[in-house]
Structure formats: C-alpha cells, structure tokens
Amino acid sequence: MTKELNLETIHKDLKRFIIESGQTQKQFAEKMGIPPAHLAVLLSGKHSLRLPTLIKILNILNKKLIITDGTPD
C-alpha cells in the first residue's frame, strides 16, 4: 500500500523535538551549521525538507524515522 507522508505533522514534530531537547532554534541551527533563519524556514512547513536534511536533524536529536505501511503489526 502506498501512503503519502504527512509533511505538516513532520514539521510540527521536529519543532516539538527541538523544544523538548532544551535547545533554542539558534543553538540547534549552530549544530546543523546553518543560519537560524534558514532553520526557521525549514521548520515552517512552507518548504519540503530534503531527505538528507531530515536525517541530519533526526541524528542531532537522536531520533529515528520509521516508515510503515500503516497496517498494525
């Protein structure tokens, strides 16, 4: 079964994960090596995240992306 990722949820979750990590967006942007304004754009949901960028964010947060087909185990 093909299922589209809910990008709005991903952006919201990433923002929440950063907040829960105790870091400001400025601190997090520094870890990513990008300007804080660029991170704000990435998290705004107005632009799609490239997979390498998403992986970099998740690695810094020590989170994993698990993709399933939506059926229960």
Secondary structure, 3 states (H helix, E strand, C coil): CCCCCCHHHHHHHHHHHHHHCCCCHHHHHHHHCCCHHHHHHHHHCCCCCCHHHHHHHHHHHCCCCCCCCCCCC
